[in-house]
Amino acid sequence: MDGFKNFLLRGNLVEIAVGLIMAASFGAVVSAFTDVLMGFIGKIGGQPNFDAVTMAGVNVGVFITAVISFVILAAVVYFLIVTPYVKAKEKFFPEEADPAAPSEIALLTEIRDALTSR
C-alpha cells in the first residue's frame, strides 16, 4: 500500500489531474467564446460559418472556419492562461542564480587573462 501511496503523491500526478480537469472546463468556455466571436464575424461578413465558401470549385470554407477558430482559441489561451501564468511564476518563484557557477564577468576575465598569457 505504501508503494501505491508514493506513486500517487510523488511527481506531478495530482497537478496533471487538476490540469486536465481545468482544461476540460476551460475548453467549454473557450468554445462558447469562439462561438460568440464567430457570431460577430458573421454580422460583419454576413455568415458566421464559412463552411459553404468555395474557391475554383473547391470547398475551402471548412478550412477558413477552422483557421479562424484556431486563431481565436490561441489568442484566448495565450492572453488568459500563458501570460498570467508566466507573470505569476516570475513573481512567486523567481529564478535563483546558481551560487557555484562563476559570473559572466569572471569567466570573461579568465578568458582575457588566458589569452594575454599566451
N, C-alpha and C positions, 0 to 999 in steps of 0.2 A: 504494500500500500504506500510505503514511503517513496518508492520509485515513481509511482503514478502522481503523487503529490508534487514531487520535484519536477516532473515533466510539465505539470500544469502551471506551476509557479515560476519555473526557470525560463529565461528567454523572453520572448515577446509575444507569447501565445495570447495572453489577455489583451494586450494592445492591438494585436491583429484582429481579434474577435470584435473588439469595440469599434475598430476602424471599419470593418466590414458592415457592421450594423449601421453605423453612421453613414457610410457610403450608400447603402441601400435607401435609407431615409432621405439623404440629400439628393439622390438620383430622382426621386419623385418631385422634389422641389424644383430642381433644375429643369426637368421635363415640363412642368407647369409653366415655369418662367419662359422657356423656349416657345411654348405654345402661345403665350401672351405676346412675345416679341414677333412671332410669325404672324399673328393677327394684325399687329401694327404694320408689318411689312406688307401684308395683304391689303390693308387700307390704302397704302401708298401705291402699290403695284396692281391692285385690282383683285388679286387672289392670294391667300396665304399659303397655298400649296402649289408648288411648281411642277408637280408630277406629270402634267399633261403637256409640258413645253417640249417641242421637237425642233431639231436643227437639221436641215437637209434630210428630213425623213427619219432621223434617229432620235429616239426619246432620250433627252438629256435632263429632263425635269427632275427625275428621281435623284440624280447626282447633284443638281443645283440645290434641291431641298436638303439633302444630306450634308452638303458643304456648309450651307447657312446654319443648320442646326449644330454642326460641329464647331463652327466659329463661336456661336453663342455659348455653347457648353464650355469651350476652352476659356473664354473670357470670364465666365462666371466662376469656374474653378480657380483660375489664376487670381482674380481680384478678391474673391471671397474666402479662399482657402490658402493658397500658396503664399500670397503676400502677407496676410496676418500671421501665418504660421512662422515664416522666416523672421518677421519682426519680433514676435514673442520669443522665439528661440534665441535670437541675439540678445534680447533683454534679460531673460531669465537664466539662460545657460551660455554666458559669454565664453568664447574660445580663450583658453588659457595657454600662454606660450610655454613651451617645454623649457624648464629652467636648465636642464642639462645640455640643451642644444645651444651652440655658440651663436651669437648675434651675427647679423649680416655684416656689420661694420668690422667685427673681429675677424670674420672669415676673409673679408676683402683686405684687411691689414696683413693677415698671414700670407695671402697670395702675393701682395705687393712686396712684402719682405723677402719671400722666397724668390721672386723674380729679380729683385735687386741684388740678392746674394749670389746669383749666378754670374 
